[in-house]
Every structure is written in structure tokens, then in C-alpha cells.
Amino acid sequence: MPLKNNKLWVLPPVEQDVKVVALGSGPLVSADELHMLLAPSLGLYKAGALGSGFKYRNIFLLLCCLWFLARLMFFPEAVYQVLTFPPTIETFLPYLQKRGWLYLFWLLIYGWSYAKDWYFERVALVCFVSEVTMFVMDYLTVFSYIAGPMSPMLTFFVLLRFAFIACLLLNAAYAHQAPPAPRSLWR
């Protein structure tokens, strides 16, 4: 029913037996309830709380990404030797260089999004999902052709990628606590 100045308008009844009950003239919400509704939430997402690790995670992500980029684009034969493929397997060099271009693309998008606060929550989540997808693709394609046990260097690279994925996950989970814009990649 329409309200005007906290009083009910009485509309003509459609049926004879319908009765209209008027509400009390007091407010619908008390002052304490209004204060509780307007107060900031006390949950996990506190307004204004900054994350305590973006600087270190971003430096680690930047260094790893630049290292992956340099190894995959400029020295793919070194990565090819670490993977210890049997001599009969066809070459994965073009695949590794394309992976380097993909790392460059995500580095630029992620860096721009973080620095300019351009949908950083979404971009961080997409970067995390993309890296997990790339790792699964590598597991199904590249790692399945490895002959013999994994070398210590390859184990180090896999653990480095797990740390890379964990940092991306933490940045995506705590993206709402990123430092205020404008920000740099190391702050």
C-alpha cells in the first residue's frame, strides 16, 4: 500500500470484507539499528586494511616472470636440455617460445592492472587461473615426455612454479587489500 508521510492512504476496498489496519506512527528502524546498518562491516573484508605482503609477492612475481621470459624466449634450448627429453621426441622449442610470449602478455596486463587499479581483482584472478591452466597443460604435454626420473633442476623449476602460483593466488585473494592507487609494482 502506498505510504505518504508515514501514514497509510486508504484505498477503496475491492471487496466489502477487506479491512485496512494502520501501522503505528513510530519509525520503522530505531537509531541503534540504523547505526548498526551504516557501520562498516566487521567481517573478513575490513575497509581500509592494507595487505601485508604485496610488495614482496610482486617483486617475486616480477623476478620469476622476467626469468621465465628470458629463459623461454631467448634460451629455449637450455630449458629443453633441463627437461631431459628422449632423442626421438620432436622439438618443443616453438612451444616454449610461445609460452614466453604468453608470459610477456600476462606480465604487461597484470602490471598495468595493478599500477592503474584497472579491475585488479578480476585480472589477478584471471592471471591465477591462466597460470594454473598453463601448468596443467605442461603437465599433460611436456612433462609426460620426460625420460627417467626428474632431475634436481627440473624439480627446482616445478617448485618455483608452485611458489609462483601460490603468490598469484594470494594476490588474487587479497586484491581488495592492495595499496591505494596510484601504486608501483614494488609497493
N, C-alpha and C positions, 0 to 999 in steps of 0.2 A: 504494500500500500504506500502511496506517496506520502512523504513527510514534509512539513513546512513549519519551520521554527519549533522543532521538537514536538509538534502536535500532529495528530493524525487528521487527515482530511477524511471526512466520512463520505463515502461514495454511495449512491443509491443502490440498495441491495437488489440483486438479481432475483433472489427468491425471498419470500416473505419470512422464512425461519432463520436467516443468517443474521447474527448479531456481531457487532464490531466492539472489540474490547480496547480501550485506550491504555497506552503504556504510561508508566509513571513519568513525571516531568523531570526526573533527575538525569544526569549524564549517563551515557552508555558505558563509558570507561572512566574509572577513577583516576586521580592524579598519580597514584603509585603505579597503577597498571600502565598508564601512558609513559611514565618514566622508564619502566622496565622494557617496554616495546621500543623506545627510542635509544636505549643504552647500547653501546657496542657489544657484540656477542662475546661470550666467554669460552667459545669452543676452540677448535684447533687453529682456526684462521683468525688470529688477532690482527686488528688493523694497525698498521704502522710497525709491526715487528719485522725486523730485517733478518734475513737468513745469515747464518754464521759459517760460511764456507764457500760462497760463490766465488770469491777471489781465488782461492786455492784450486777449486774444481775447474774454474775457467782457464787458469794457467795450465793445469794438467791437460785439459781437453785441447787447448791450443797447441801445446807442445806435441802431444800424441798425434793430432791431426796433421800437423806440419811434417812430422816424422813419417807417418803413413804415406802422406802425399809425396814426399821426396823419394821414399823407397819404391812406391808403386809406379810413379811416373818416370823417374829418371834412372832407377836401378832395378827394373823388374827381374833381371837375370839373377840378382843376388837373392831376391825373395824366392825365385824359382828354385835356387840351389838349397835354400833352407827347407823348402817343402819336401825334399828328397823323393821326387817322382821317379818311377822306373824309366829307363831309357826308351821304352817303346811307346810311352804316352805322348800324345800330341802336345803342342806347346800351349801354355796358358798365358803367354806374355801379353797378347792383346786384351785378354780378360783382366789381367792385373792392371794394365794401364787405364782401362775404362773404369775400373774401381777407383783408381787415383783421381780421375776426373769427377767421379761421384763424391769423393771426399772433399774435393775443392768446392764443388757446388754447395754441399751442406755446410761447409765452413763459412762460406760467404753469406748464405741465408741465415744461419744461426748467429753469426757475428752482427749482421745488420739488425736482426730482430732484437738481439739483446741490447745493442748500443742505442737504438732508437725507440725501444719499447714498443715494437710493432708486433702485436699479437704474440708476445714472447711465450705465454703459457701454451698456446697451440703449437707454435713452431718447435718448442723444446720437446713436446710430446711426439710430434711427427719425426723429429730427429732421432729420438729414442727408438721409436717403432721401426724406423728405417735401418738403424744400426743393428737392431735385433734381427730384422729380416735379412740383412746382408750377412750376418754371422751364420744364420741358419742356412742360407744359400751356399756359403763357403763350406759349411759342414757337409752338406749334401753333394756338392760338386767337387771342390778342391781337396778336402781332407779325406774323401773316400778313395782317392787315387794314391795316397801316400803308402809307400812300400816300407814295411817293417815298423818298428816302434817309433814313437815321436822323439825327435832329437830334443835336447835341453833348450836349444834356441827356439824351436817351434813351440815348446811348452811355455817359454817366457812370452812369446808373442801372443799366444792364446790367453794367458793370464793378463797380459796388458790389455787385450781387447775386452776381457771381462771387467777390468777396472774402468775402462773407457765407458762401457755400457752402464756400469753402476753409477758413474758420475753423471751421465746423461739422465739416468732415472732420478737421481737426487735433484738435479736441476729442474727436471720436469715436475717432480712432486712439490718442490718448494718454490716454484716460479712466482707465486703470489708474494713471496717474501724477498724478491730481488731488490737491490738498491734502487732508489728513485732515479728516474730519468732526468737529464741525460747522464749516461754512465759509460764507462770504458770497459774493455774486455777484461782488464785485470783488477777491477774494483768491484 
